[in-house]
Structures are given as C-alpha cells and as structure tokens.
Amino acid sequence: MGRSSFAPIEELPPELIAHIFSFLDRPAPSDTRLHDQPFPHMLSDPNCPPLKVVSAVSKRWRVIALPFLFRHVSWTFDRWDIVFTNTADRGPEGSATPLDMLSFIERNKLGHYVESLTMCVSDRMYGKHRLSGAAGSSRDEDIPELVSLSVAELREAAGGTAKWSRHDSATEDSNWLWERIFDVMDPTRLTIIALPRMLASLLSRMLYKGDTWRFKDQYHILSLERAQKSPHSGVTERDAKKDTLNAPEQGSQSCEPSKTSSRCSHQQKRVQTKLFTIRPWTSVLLNEGSSTQVYKQYEFFHMRPPSILGSLLGCEEFPNDEPLIPRTVRSLSYVAIFPLSSHFNSLVRHLPPLDRIFVQLVPRNDILEDPDEMRNIQMGDLWMERNTCYGLIMRELFADPDTDSDDDDSDAGRPNGWKELSVFESGDAADREAWEMACTYVRMSGAPWSVVGDGVLVRQSARERALGNPSEDTEAGDGMELLSVSLPYPDLCCKPETGKANMIRSQPALRMLMWNGTAILPVSPTQPILYD
C-alpha cells in the first residue's frame, strides 16, 4: 500500500476528529466524589486531562475539543468578587456585569454542551480581618495573621465603599446570578462547594453561626440534578412557583407566622431564591462533611452546626420558615459523617414528600484510624450518636401509618414524608452483627417487610402479603435479586384479609429499605438502638 493512501489527520473531517476525541473524554468527577469529605478543590484533577493536551495542538483541534472540555465545568471564584454585583452594577441595557467564565462560554457558544456545573466558592477575606474592638474568640489564637480593622478599613479591604453601600440594600439577593447562569447554559446538574455561610448567602437564608468555630469551618456540598435538559429555555417563573411548597411571591414584605418562627414585622422582606425553581430539579444532595471535631468539646450534644438543612426543610425561623425543596424533587441524599442526633432529627421530623432518600452517616475512608483526627475523641460518643440517628429513622419506618407519632403538638399538621417514601437507602458500611440484628428485628416486628438479600428490605403490598411471603424464611445474604420497584406505585384498594387494617392503605408506602452491602468497620460500634 502506497504512502499516498494515508490521509493526514489534519485532512480528516471534523466529525471524525470529534469522534476520536470522544474516546479521550472522562466522566465528571462529581459523578463519584460528591459523597466524599468536602474540601475546596476536591473535584480538581491534578493531572492535565488528555483532551486539554490535544486542544493545544492547533486552533482547529481546539475548536473541536472545546465542546468536550466544557461538558463538565468547574468554576472557582471568590465571594468578594460577585456577592456585591447586583442590579446597581448592571449596564445601561440591563445586562448583568460580565463574569469571565460565563462570558467565555457565551462568546464561544458552548452553553448547549454544558451538562454539569460545579461552583467552588472561596472566601479570601475570612480569617484575616475583624472589626476593631470586636470581641475575639478562642479560635483567634490559631490565626496569627488576624488583623483588626475599622469599619472603613474593612470596607476598603473588601473592595471599596461603593460596593458596600449597595451591599446594604441587596446583598442577599443572588437571583441575578442564577438567571445569568441559566441564560448562558442549561446544565442537568449544578453543584456548589462552599462554606455554610456562603451557601446561606447564595440562597438568601439565615445561618446560625454561634458554634461555627467548634466545627472547624467544614465545607459543604449542595447539588441539584434532573434527568434531562429542558426542551426549551426552561420553565417560567410562574410555572416554577406552582411546584414549590407554599412559595410566596417574590419580594413579598409580609409572611404568615409559622410554628417555628417569630412574628414577621412589616419591615422584613423575603427574598425567594430562584435556584430551586429555575429548572425542574428532581434530585437534591446535601453533604455536610464530618462533625467529628465537635465531639472534642464538653457537652457536645448542646452544640448546633452551621447548616442549611433547616432552610431546605423550612423548619427554622424567618426567613428559613418555608422549604426551599420544591415538589419536583423526588430524591434526597443526605451525607453527614457522625452528625449530632439533635441536628439529624430535623431531617427526620420534617422530611418532605419524596420517593427516595439516601443517608450516609459513617465515613468510607480511614478517618477513624487517623490518630490526629481522633485525638481527644471518645469513640463511643460517635457510635452512640450514629445509633441514635438510625433509631430515629427506624421509628418512622415502622410507625403505624394510621396513627400519629408521639411528637409534641408543635408538629401537628407538618408534612410527613415518611408516609409517601418509596425507597430508603443507607450508604453506610454496617458490620455483620448490626445487619443481622436488623434482620431479626424486621422479622419479629410483624411489619410488612421482607429480607430479600444481603442488606435489602422490601416492604410488600397488601396483595403480595395476601398471596404469601415467598421470602419470609430466606436468610440474609443468600444473594437474592432485588425485587423490582416501579414508581409511582398504584393505589392499594383491596380490603384487609388478615384483620390488620393498618397494613392496607390507599397512599404510597415505603417498599424498600437498602444497605449498600455489609462490611467490618475499623472500630466495633455499639449495637444500634431500635424502637418498638
């Protein structure tokens, strides 16, 4: 075969070159790392991706490779660069102040190719300045570079007094940012990695920071996901409001008093964030990282972590008294390593209507074997709080659906998402002893559950129970396949055959409880507490 039969790669049509480049593409880091311990650059690749290398070969290759490079966008910026950019900074045509990343995507027409966007929000001012005369804290001794500034000096350090004057009026309204992002691109997953106070600022919500220093400034992850891109520019604001839970009008200056908030004054203004309704999100993930450091404190159980969980659920004071999670969301993943049970109870008591919930409370790495991390921590305290958290879950899972729980009157009328839940999944690597104990409890409880495999519990319908339980005598770990579950479930209309009316009801019910396998933990935990 002659040399002339080979065509130079530069002469290949762009479609073929793009097909070749597609084999160099990699999955998004956020596909697998969102359950890890959060830190600012957790999704960064230390190695130069092959696609980035080939994009530097020639201008032609760069044009072809750019759509692949921007399928999964990681955008790192500082809060002081955008937090003051509001309507006062907009140009004469009403457009928002240009942001370099978004401007580049818009200029090169790459927005259509973006599938996921990860925003890593830093804070270069935190830990470096404080107001002169302000009371110090016990963590100040750990910050040798801490400088005391006057109000004017602090404003100047933040970027000038002009920005601060506008900050006083509209700093908590970040809707311009979400509108700008989704005008440029249409990602199916949006992830924010930031400190809790920055998450609260982006969502226009309050945050309790009294015990922040005891939790050592942990980064958190908030991720929103949907199945597919919008067929057009997206849902309108009016349509999106229909999917929210009691969403008020944008910018309303009054609110109905809630059971968990004080009476709203006429001066309070609610800013309803558009992030949760600007697209029909179906899945939400909140990763609050590790809480192990708080266990070094005396009476740690009185501490309150900085968290937006209460804002998502709408179970705190104004403006956190209305849930951010819309009705379009049917799956919630909550990751928190050894959270305080008092904090976790907020999720249990105020679970929104869902089809699926994923919970992970035990680390997957070797943090328990790290002597520096575990110094001055009583290991039994970690497992005691973990067991209490799962005890709260088990009480809700096995509660009689026809009777109210033993909660106080303040919970009257609150939505009970456990009644509508279809799938409960635990991501913890529980040991064999704990799993066998759970299996025994399920069989003895008389509840409509069956152990169908290692780490899998399935709740049977009334019809299946009437036909008999084929897996009732099956031992855990026999490797049986999971029973298929279709969503939404049909209403159960048949009448009780066994005289137990509470086993049959015409509403969706929990059908599956799943552990992701079992494993021996590095430290033997205390057995979980199961409620009758």
Stockholm file with secondary structure:
# STOCKHOLM 1.0

chainA/1-532         MGRSSFAPIEELPPELIAHIFSFLDRPAPSDTRLHDQPFPHMLSDPNCPPLKVVSAVSKRWRVIALPFLFRHVSWTFDRWDIVFTNTADRGPEGSATPLDMLSFIERNKLGHYVESLTMCVSDRMYGKHRLSGAAGSSRDEDIPELVSLSVAELREAAGGTAKWSRHDSATEDSNWLWERIFDVMDPTRLTIIALPRMLASLLSRMLYKGDTWRFKDQYHILSLERAQKSPHSGVTERDAKKDTLNAPEQGSQSCEPSKTSSRCSHQQKRVQTKLFTIRPWTSVLLNEGSSTQVYKQYEFFHMRPPSILGSLLGCEEFPNDEPLIPRTVRSLSYVAIFPLSSHFNSLVRHLPPLDRIFVQLVPRNDILEDPDEMRNIQMGDLWMERNTCYGLIMRELFADPDTDSDDDDSDAGRPNGWKELSVFESGDAADREAWEMACTYVRMSGAPWSVVGDGVLVRQSARERALGNPSEDTEAGDGMELLSVSLPYPDLCCKPETGKANMIRSQPALRMLMWNGTAILPVSPTQPILYD
#=GR chainA/1-532 SS CCGGGSCCGGGSCHHHHHHHHHTTCCCCGGGTSTTSCCCTTTTCCSSCCHHHHHTTTCHHHHHHHHHHHTSEEEEEEEHHHHTTCSGGGCCTTSCCCCCHHHHHHHHTTCGGGCCEEEEEEECTTTTTEEETTCCCCTTGGGCTTCEEECHHHHHHHHTCHHHHHHHHHHTTCCHHHHHHHHHHCCCSEEEEEECHHHHHHHTTCCCCCTTGGGGTCCCEEEEEECSSCCSSSCCCHHHHHHTSSSCCCTTCSCCCCCTTSCCCCTTCCCCCCSTTTSSCCCEEEEEEEECGGGGGSTTGGGCCCCCSHHHHHTCSSTTSSSCCCCTTCCEEEEEEESCCHHHHHHHHHTCCSCSEEEEECSCSSSGGGCHHHHTTCCHHHHHHHHHHHHHHHHHHHTSCTTSCCSCCGGGTTCCCGGGTCCEEEECCCBCHHHHHHHHHHHHHHCCSEEEEETTEEEECCHHHHHTCCTTTTCCTTSCCCCCCCCSSCCCCCSCCSSSCGGGCCSSCCCCEEEESCBCCCSSCCCCCCCCC
#=GC SS_cons         CCGGGSCCGGGSCHHHHHHHHHTTCCCCGGGTSTTSCCCTTTTCCSSCCHHHHHTTTCHHHHHHHHHHHTSEEEEEEEHHHHTTCSGGGCCTTSCCCCCHHHHHHHHTTCGGGCCEEEEEEECTTTTTEEETTCCCCTTGGGCTTCEEECHHHHHHHHTCHHHHHHHHHHTTCCHHHHHHHHHHCCCSEEEEEECHHHHHHHTTCCCCCTTGGGGTCCCEEEEEECSSCCSSSCCCHHHHHHTSSSCCCTTCSCCCCCTTSCCCCTTCCCCCCSTTTSSCCCEEEEEEEECGGGGGSTTGGGCCCCCSHHHHHTCSSTTSSSCCCCTTCCEEEEEEESCCHHHHHHHHHTCCSCSEEEEECSCSSSGGGCHHHHTTCCHHHHHHHHHHHHHHHHHHHTSCTTSCCSCCGGGTTCCCGGGTCCEEEECCCBCHHHHHHHHHHHHHHCCSEEEEETTEEEECCHHHHHTCCTTTTCCTTSCCCCCCCCSSCCCCCSCCSSSCGGGCCSSCCCCEEEESCBCCCSSCCCCCCCCC
//
